[in-house]
Amino acid sequence: MSRIGQDINKVRLKKGMTPKQLAKALGVSERYILDIESGKKIVSDDMIGRISKALDFELGPIGLFASDDKFAPDIRKDENVRSVKKVAPVASDGPVQQVWDDAFGNILKTVPVYGYKMDRIIDKKLLPIEKNKVEGYAKEKVFYLIIEDTDMAGFRIFKGDRAFGVLENQIDKDGFFLIEYNGERVVRQVKKLQGDKLLLVYNRGTLITETVSTKEIKVIARLVKLEVIL
């Protein structure tokens, strides 16, 4: 479960609201709420704002900020919860960054940086929003992935590099993907074969291929661009 998912779940339960009730208030499915709370989906900045209004709480990068004095005393025991009337939200990278984010929130997207598990935000990067998209992709689906191993070194994708990714749950065409396979999350070049067969390719100095069915893997995201950190 992600931290933001835990926070949403915690406040929803304290408010006495079911996932179905919250979903109805937001105009989304109950499954969508459950996936956010369990960390299966990455919640966008826009959705965080909508959920904050529905729960009468502001969800921020350092936790929750109470807007109701009657509710605040019950949750102040949690170090991640503070009253907005006494403590203003401050971004993890300092007050200057918070001012920047607020001023340019409509033209810049704070893109999260994750490891393979995608269970916590390691870093952030601001990218411009053009026609409600970032780099040509839906702004709610983009992120950066830190490469954690040398499996793709033969493709010049090295440990420590950052790959710009887009959340996807299926493979429509050949490319590089973050997938779950044999209980692990890995990066592989994936090529479509006949029927439901896929070819997984990686290269640690020697080219290795595996043929699998679409049912054997879970697609997490497509990796579309590599950023090399010098």
Solvent accessible surface area in square Angstrom, and as a share of the most:
residue,aa,sasa,rsa
1,M,120,0.53
2,S,19,0.13
3,R,112,0.41
4,I,39,0.20
5,G,0,0.00
6,Q,88,0.39
7,D,6,0.03
8,I,1,0.01
9,N,35,0.18
10,K,60,0.26
11,V,1,0.00
12,R,12,0.04
13,L,108,0.54
14,K,94,0.40
15,K,70,0.30
16,G,63,0.61
17,M,46,0.20
18,T,66,0.38
19,P,25,0.16
20,K,139,0.59
21,Q,98,0.44
22,L,0,0.00
23,A,3,0.03
24,K,173,0.73
25,A,69,0.53
26,L,11,0.06
27,G,69,0.67
28,V,42,0.24
29,S,65,0.42
30,E,73,0.33
31,R,141,0.51
32,Y,54,0.20
33,I,1,0.01
34,L,58,0.29
35,D,15,0.08
36,I,2,0.01
37,E,6,0.03
38,S,46,0.29
39,G,30,0.29
40,K,142,0.60
41,K,87,0.37
42,I,43,0.22
43,V,14,0.08
44,S,11,0.07
45,D,75,0.39
46,D,77,0.40
47,M,16,0.07
48,I,37,0.19
49,G,33,0.32
50,R,109,0.40
51,I,0,0.00
52,S,12,0.08
53,K,175,0.74
54,A,31,0.24
55,L,2,0.01
56,D,71,0.37
57,F,4,0.02
58,E,77,0.34
59,L,9,0.05
60,G,13,0.13
61,P,67,0.42
62,I,47,0.24
63,G,2,0.01
64,L,0,0.00
65,F,2,0.01
66,A,1,0.01
67,S,50,0.32
68,D,45,0.23
69,D,75,0.39
70,K,181,0.77
71,F,22,0.09
72,A,0,0.00
73,P,74,0.46
74,D,90,0.46
75,I,4,0.02
76,R,101,0.37
77,K,191,0.81
78,D,34,0.18
79,E,147,0.66
80,N,40,0.20
81,V,6,0.03
82,R,113,0.41
83,S,6,0.04
84,V,49,0.28
85,K,138,0.58
86,K,161,0.68
87,V,50,0.29
88,A,69,0.53
89,P,38,0.24
90,V,62,0.36
91,A,7,0.06
92,S,87,0.56
93,D,84,0.43
94,G,21,0.20
95,P,91,0.57
96,V,125,0.72
97,Q,48,0.21
98,Q,42,0.19
99,V,102,0.59
100,W,115,0.40
101,D,37,0.19
102,D,102,0.53
103,A,73,0.56
104,F,72,0.30
105,G,42,0.40
106,N,142,0.73
107,I,95,0.48
108,L,37,0.18
109,K,15,0.06
110,T,35,0.21
111,V,0,0.00
112,P,15,0.10
113,V,0,0.00
114,Y,13,0.05
115,G,10,0.10
116,Y,10,0.04
117,K,154,0.65
118,M,20,0.09
119,D,70,0.37
120,R,157,0.57
121,I,86,0.44
122,I,76,0.39
123,D,59,0.31
124,K,68,0.29
125,K,66,0.28
126,L,50,0.25
127,L,16,0.08
128,P,71,0.45
129,I,29,0.15
130,E,124,0.55
131,K,195,0.83
132,N,92,0.47
133,K,96,0.41
134,V,0,0.00
135,E,86,0.39
136,G,53,0.51
137,Y,76,0.29
138,A,40,0.31
139,K,30,0.13
140,E,67,0.30
141,K,98,0.42
142,V,5,0.03
143,F,0,0.00
144,Y,6,0.02
145,L,0,0.00
146,I,39,0.20
147,I,2,0.01
148,E,79,0.35
149,D,40,0.21
150,T,74,0.43
151,D,13,0.07
152,M,1,0.00
153,A,27,0.21
154,G,42,0.40
155,F,59,0.25
156,R,196,0.71
157,I,18,0.09
158,F,104,0.43
159,K,133,0.57
160,G,39,0.38
161,D,9,0.05
162,R,41,0.15
163,A,3,0.02
164,F,2,0.01
165,G,0,0.00
166,V,8,0.05
167,L,39,0.20
168,E,54,0.24
169,N,126,0.65
170,Q,107,0.48
171,I,18,0.09
172,D,96,0.50
173,K,129,0.54
174,D,77,0.40
175,G,15,0.15
176,F,53,0.22
177,F,0,0.00
178,L,0,0.00
179,I,0,0.00
180,E,55,0.25
181,Y,29,0.11
182,N,119,0.61
183,G,82,0.79
184,E,112,0.50
185,R,65,0.24
186,V,15,0.08
187,V,1,0.01
188,R,14,0.05
189,Q,33,0.15
190,V,0,0.00
191,K,76,0.32
192,K,101,0.43
193,L,77,0.39
194,Q,167,0.74
195,G,80,0.77
196,D,67,0.35
197,K,92,0.39
198,L,5,0.03
199,L,39,0.19
200,L,0,0.00
201,V,7,0.04
202,Y,22,0.09
203,N,26,0.13
204,R,139,0.51
205,G,70,0.67
206,T,94,0.55
207,L,107,0.53
208,I,61,0.31
209,T,70,0.40
210,E,55,0.25
211,T,85,0.49
212,V,4,0.02
213,S,17,0.11
214,T,64,0.37
215,K,182,0.77
216,E,93,0.42
217,I,19,0.10
218,K,104,0.44
219,V,17,0.09
220,I,18,0.09
221,A,0,0.00
222,R,23,0.09
223,L,17,0.09
224,V,54,0.31
225,K,99,0.42
226,L,62,0.31
227,E,44,0.20
228,V,86,0.49
229,I,98,0.50
230,L,206,1.03
